Amino acid sequence: MSQPKKARNYSVDFWRTFATLFVTFFHFWLVHPLGFIEGTGELTVTWFTSGNILPVFLITTGYFLAAGYESKKRRGLTDGVSCTKQAWYYMLGRYKGLYPAYFLGLVWGFFVMNFIYEKVPAGQVITNLVNSVFEFLGLSSIGVNATAATGIDYYPYVMYAWNSPLWYISAIFVGGFLLYYLLCKNKDLFTGIIAPVIIVLSLGYWGLAGEGTTLFFTEQISCTTKNLLAFGLIENSLLYGISGMCLGIEVYYIVEWLKKFNYSDFTQNVLTVINAGVTVLIFWWMIHGNDYDELVILAFITVAMTLTMLGKDRFTALLNRKIFGTLGEFSLYFFVAHFPTLYIFQTYVEMTNENYYTLLLASIGINAVLGLIFRTISKKLLSPFLNGAFVKKQQA
């Protein structure tokens, strides 16, 4: 007898939706001509400029990786199937779900960076296209072709030249395969030793160095370089993505353990206060800005995501609305569209402190339209094609 389908927790989509917006705010500040990273450092605005909420995406990805594995195991779908094959099917499933949006975002970025932002010569465009084969395959997080010139001043490396936030999706493809295999191979060893070690070493490393000059490090870490993590041997984005997904996997098994307990009304009220308080604090930090270390933000996000996944408090129930399911799904297309749009603004609009928030709202509107277009193309054309290819692969 088939088990009834589990009700979707739309509060997870609430977090995905607003995390996407906060990342968009941060990137608008990041690449602003007056910004502190790629600009003159004369930007005076502080509200809606923070975006260190990336762990939301990675924790949810790792959580559902483990949840999917355990679900298949309970249904006997893993019996007699090698771990390599299981991990392969997981990665194919991720490609089926994410690659259409990834591909559209990459094409959009390639067009903007080569034909609008820099107006690269035709010969260089062809070279850039050929050198970007691993990026178009979704494998840029492995760092291949990381030294190939693009002819674009801001981006000397092909691996993330066209739409750098897509490193996150590439890390899911590559890192997800590895983590699924390790989880399948020896769950106790992986969840008890390997994953915690990865979390402590890599996220701790990131947290200590992420602010730039610290007690131990003098160079800022970026998800689009190899400058620090693992002594330059592993792509920063891949290791950061893997460590965040490891944290999500651990959160899954913690939540499953917590679900074994009965929760009185008093306990649920306490959890409601904690979850609501942590959420409001995170939102305040993202809107108003914060000077806290990455590890502090990560700790609060982990608490919020754990309570959200547990679903025993009334605040989670309040956010569990279908509208967030729709917005959460749309946020993927908004996300892949937003970064190249910022360079269109830099090309055609004079960006100042005075028009900062007006242009921020305009960029949100443009990205919303692009997101709708990308979603339509994905649903009507690319996803059906990939679904058919995926079925054929499984039957082979």
N, C-alpha and C positions, 0 to 999 in steps of 0.2 A: 504494500500500500504506500503510495507516495505521501510524503509529509506536506502539510499545508504550507503555503508560501508565507514566509515571515514578513510582517508588516515593515515597511520602510521607515527608517528614522530620519525624518526630514530636517531635524535640527542639525544634522551633519551638513546638509546642504546650506543651512543658514550660515555656518562657518565658512564653507567654500565660497559662498557669494560675497560675503564681506571681506574675507581674506583677499579675494581677487581685487576688490576695490582698493583696499589698503596698499597692495603691491603696486597697483596702477598709480596711486598718489605718490608713492615713493619713487617710482621710475620717472614720473614727471619732474620731480625735484632733482633726481639724480642726473639727468641729461640736460637740464635747463642751462642755457648759455651763461647764466649768472650763478649756476649751482657750484657746489663745493667739490664735486668729484670730477666733472668734465668741463666745468665752466671757470669763471673768473673769481668765484668765491664772494661775490657781492650780493648774493640773494639774501633778503632780510625776512622773508616769510617763514613761519614756523608751523602753522596749522596745516594739517593734512599733508604732511611730508614724511611721515614714518611708515615703514613697511616691513619691519623685521618680524613678520608673522608667517613666514614661509613654512615653519614646522607644521602648521595646520594641514597643508597638502601632503606632506611626507608622512605624518602620523596616520592620517586617514588611509593613505595608500598602503602602508604596511599593515594596518589593522585589517583591511579587507583582503589583503593577500593571505593572511593567516586564517581569516574567517572562511575564505573560499577553499583553502586547503582542507580545513577541518570538515567543512560541509561535504566535500567530495569524499573524504575518508569515511564519514558516517554513512554515506549512501553506497559505499563499496565501489566507487568509481576509480579508486586508486589501486584496487587489487590486481596484482600481476602487471602493473604498469611501472616501468623503471622511473627513477627520480629524474633522470635526464629528460625523458619524454614528457613527464608531468610538467617540468619547468619550461620545456619547449612550448607546450600547449598553453601554459600561463602567459608566456611572452606573446604568443600569437593572439591570445585573447586581448591582451593589452594593446597590441597593434590594431586589432579590429575595432576597439573602442576609441582609441586616442589618435591613431595615425591620420585619419581624415582631417581633423582639426589641425594637427601638427603640420601636415603637408600644406594646407591652405595658409597657415601662418608663415611657413617658410617661403612659399612662393611670394606672398605679400611682402615679406621682408627683403627678399632678393630683388624684387622689382623696385622697391623704394630706395634701397641703398645703392643700387647700380644705375638707376635711371633718373632718380629725383634728387637724392641727397648729394651724390658725387658726380653724376653724369659720366660714368666710366666709359672709356672707348670700347667699341664693339669687340675688338680682339681680346681685351681684358675681361669683358663680360663672359665670353665663351670660356676663357681660362678659368674664371671664377666658378662657372657652372660645372665644368669638368672636375675641378678640385673639390667641389662640394658634394661629391657622390656619397660620402659617408654621412654627411649632414642630412641629405635627402633620404637616406636609409634609416635615419633615426639613431645612428650610432656615433654621433659626434662626441658623446661623453667619454668614449674610450680614448680620445685625444689624437686620433689619426689625422694626418694632414695639418697638424697644429702649427706648422711653420710656413705654410704656403701663403705667399703674398696675395693680397686682394686688390691693391691699388686704392684702398680707402684708408685715410689717415687714422680714423678712430679705431679701425679694426684690422690689425696686422695679421690676424689669424683667421683661417677659414672656418675653424670648427664652430664658432658662434658668430660669424660675421654678419649674418642677415637678420636674425631675430634672437638675440642672446637669451631671453627668458625661456626659450624652448629647451634649454639644458635640462630643465626639470623633467620634461617628458622623456627625453633621451635617457636620463638616469633611471627612470622607471623601466624602460625597455631593457636596458643592459643590467642594472642592479637588481631588478625584479627577478630576472632569470636566475641569477646567482643565489639570491636569498631563498627563492622557492626551492631550488635544488638542495640547499643546505638544510632547510626546514624539513624537507622530505627525507633526506638522508639520515639525519639523527636529530629529532626534535629536541630531546632533552639536552644534548650537547650544545645545540645551537642556541636555544632559548636560555640555557643556564650559564653558559660560558662565552660562546663566540659573540653573540649579539650584545650582551652587556659590555664586553671588552671593546667592541667596535664603538658603541655609544659613548663610553667614558673617554676613550682616547681621541676619537675623531671630533665629537661634538665639544669636548673639553678643549681640544686644540683650537678648534674654530672659535669658541667663546673667548679664549684668552687672546687670540690674535686678531679677531674680527674688528676690533675697534682701532686698529692701526698700531701705534707705538704703545706697548704695554711693558710689564715687568720682564717678559721673556722674549717678546718679538718686536721687531721694528718695521715690518712690512705688512700691509693690509692684505687679507685674503679676499680673493674674488672667485666666484663660481665659474668664471670663464678663463681661468689660467691654471698653470701648474705650479704657482710660485712658492707654495709652502707645504701643503699637505703631502704626507708620505714622501718627503724629500724630493718632490717633483716627479716621482715615479708614477703616480696615479692622478688622474684628472680631479681637480678640486670638486667639481660638480658631481662626479660619480661617487666619490667617497662621502660627500655631504649627503647626497641622496640616499646612499646605502645606509648611512648611520641614522638618518631620519626615519627611514622605513623600518630599520631594526627597532627603533623606539616604538613605532606603531605596532609592530608584531608583539613586543613585550606588553604594550597596553592591552592588546586583545586578550592575552592570557590572564592578565591581571583582572580585566573586566569579567571574564568568564568565571574566575574564582570568586569575585565579589557578588556575582549573580546567585551564588549558592546560599546567600544569607537572606533572612527575612528582614524587611525594613519597616519599622513602626512609623506611625505618623510623625512622631517627634524626630526620628532619624531623617525622614524624607524632608521635613522642614529645615533641618540643619544643612542637609545637602543642597537644598534649594537656595538658602542664603549664601553658602559657599560658592556655588556655581554662578549665581547671579552676580555676586560681588566680584569674583575673578573675571567674569565676562565684561562687566562694566569697567573694571580697571584696565583690562587689555584694550578695550575700545578707546578709553580715555588716552592711554599711551599712544595708540595709533593716530588719533585725531589731533591731540595736543602736542605730541612729541615726547621723547624720553631720552635720558642719557644713561639708561641702565645697560649693563653688560648683556650680551646675547643670551647667556645662560640663565639670567633672571627671567627674561621674557619667555624662554623655553620652558622653564619650570611652571610658570603660570599657564601657559598654553597646554602643557601636558595634563595639568589638573583639570582644566576646562574640557579637554577632549576626552579624558577618562570618564568624567561625570556625564558628558553628553552621550558617549557610547553605552554607559551603564543604564541611563534612562530611568533612574529611580526617583528623580526629583521633579518638582512641579515646574521649575524654570525650563527644563528640557521639554516637558509636555507643552508648555506655552509656545515654544519655538517649533514644535513638531507640526508644521503646517505645510500643506501640499504646494502652496505658492513658492516655498523655498526650494522644493524639488525642481520646479520649472526654472527658477532663477539659478540654482546650482548647476543644472545641466547647461544653461545658456552661458554661464560664467566661463566655461572652457573656451568658447568661441570668442568671447570678449577678451579673454586673456591672450590668446594667440594673435589677436589683431592689434593690441594696444601699443606695443613698443615701436614698431616702424612708423606708426602715426605720429609719434613725438618728433621724428626727424623730418616729417613733412612740415610740421609747425616751425621747426628750426630753419627750414629752407625758405618758407614763404611769409612768415610772420615775425615781426619784431617782438621778442619776448622780454618783458620787463617785470619789475616788482609790482607795478601798478596793475598790469593786466593778467597777473599770474592766475588768479582764481577764475577769471572769466575764461581764459584759455583752457584751464583745467576742466571746467564744465563743458566747454566746446569739444575737447578731446574725448570726454566720456560719451557725449552724444554721437560723435563720429564713430567711435569704437562700438557703440551699441548698434548702429546701422550696419557696420562691417560685420559684427557678430551675427546679426540676423541673416546677412547674405551668406556668410560662411556656414552657418547652421543649415540653411536651405540646400546649399551645394552638397554639404556632407550627407544630409539625410536622403536627398533625392538621387544623388549620383555616386559619391565615393563609398559610403557605407554599404549600399547594396552590392557594389562590386567586390569590396573586401569580404563581405559576409559569404558571398558565393565562393571566393577563393579559399576562405577559411574552412568551409564545409568540405571542399574538394581535398584540402590538405589532411583533414581529419580522416577522411574515407580512404586515403591513399595507403 
